[in-house]
């Protein structure tokens, strides 16, 4: 697992946008290696501001949020024989696995985030 190196994008109107300086990857047990390429722009966890006290945009789940957003936005696992529902569920499970692996002490928070993603992430995936 490599370090996440980003640069803050001050000139972008959307708040809290970061660009990856180098690739970020993670080996997922039941999927394989997932790589987010340098140059990808992220806001890390896409939680609404009113939830930041519970789920701040930046935390020990940065790698999970980054990879999850990349999978959603690029429909990386929707290619092949998976339906949209199956691809989205797999991306959500990948988020949970990475978050729990990187920070095993945060499992309760990660499960709450997983269920929030399941409840509210559908529209973002289908964009």
JOSULTA-V330727 format. One record per residue. N is the residue number from 1. RES is the residue in one letter. PSI is psi in whole degrees, -180 to 180 (999 if undefined). BURIAL is I if it has 9 or more other ideal C-beta (glycine too) atoms within 8 Angstrom, else O. D_LAST is the distance of its C-alpha to the last C-alpha in whole Angstrom. Layout:
<<N:RES:PSI:BURIAL:D_LAST> <N:RES:PSI:BURIAL:D_LAST>>
This chain:
<<1:X:126:O:30> <2:X:166:O:30> <3:X:150:O:29> <4:X:119:I:26> <5:X:121:O:27> <6:X:163:I:25> <7:X:140:O:26> <8:X:134:O:25> <9:X:92:I:23> <10:X:-29:O:25> <11:X:0:O:24> <12:X:132:O:21> <13:X:-34:O:20> <14:X:140:O:18> <15:X:152:O:20> <16:X:55:O:21> <17:X:136:I:19> <18:X:142:I:21> <19:X:133:I:21> <20:X:134:I:22> <21:X:-31:O:26> <22:X:162:O:26> <23:X:147:I:24> <24:X:136:I:24> <25:X:165:I:24> <26:X:140:I:25> <27:X:112:O:26> <28:X:132:I:25> <29:X:-43:O:28> <30:X:8:O:26> <31:X:-37:O:23> <32:X:-165:O:25> <33:X:129:O:25> <34:X:128:I:21> <35:X:131:O:21> <36:X:122:I:19> <37:X:152:O:21> <38:X:143:O:23> <39:X:-18:O:21> <40:X:138:I:18> <41:X:133:I:17> <42:X:160:I:16> <43:X:12:I:17> <44:X:-126:I:18> <45:X:126:I:17> <46:X:44:O:15> <47:X:145:I:17> <48:X:151:O:18> <49:X:-34:O:21> <50:X:-13:O:23> <51:X:1:I:23> <52:X:-25:I:24> <53:X:-29:O:27> <54:X:-44:O:26> <55:X:79:I:23> <56:X:156:O:23> <57:X:-29:I:21> <58:X:131:O:23> <59:X:-167:I:26> <60:X:0:O:27> <61:X:18:I:24> <62:X:-48:I:22> <63:X:-43:I:22> <64:X:-44:I:20> <65:X:-42:I:18> <66:X:-51:I:17> <67:X:-40:I:17> <68:X:-47:I:15> <69:X:-41:I:12> <70:X:-43:I:13> <71:X:-42:I:12> <72:X:-53:I:9> <73:X:-32:O:8> <74:X:2:O:10> <75:X:41:I:10> <76:X:-37:O:14> <77:X:3:I:15> <78:X:-13:I:13> <79:X:146:O:15> <80:X:-146:O:19> <81:X:11:O:20> <82:X:141:I:17> <83:X:168:O:15> <84:X:-42:I:12> <85:X:-47:O:14> <86:X:-41:O:16> <87:X:-42:I:14> <88:X:-44:I:12> <89:X:-42:I:16> <90:X:-44:I:17> <91:X:-40:I:15> <92:X:-40:I:16> <93:X:-35:O:20> <94:X:-42:I:20> <95:X:-51:I:19> <96:X:-44:I:22> <97:X:-46:I:24> <98:X:-46:I:24> <99:X:-45:I:24> <100:X:-31:I:27> <101:X:-46:O:29> <102:X:-39:I:29> <103:X:81:I:30> <104:X:-22:O:32> <105:X:-10:O:33> <106:X:22:I:30> <107:X:-39:O:29> <108:X:-47:O:29> <109:X:-40:I:26> <110:X:-39:I:24> <111:X:-39:I:24> <112:X:-41:I:23> <113:X:-42:I:20> <114:X:-46:I:19> <115:X:-32:O:20> <116:X:-40:I:18> <117:X:-43:I:15> <118:X:-41:I:15> <119:X:-38:O:16> <120:X:-3:O:13> <121:X:-9:I:10> <122:X:-48:O:9> <123:X:-37:O:6> <124:X:-39:O:5> <125:X:-39:I:6> <126:X:-5:O:4> <127:X:999:O:0>>
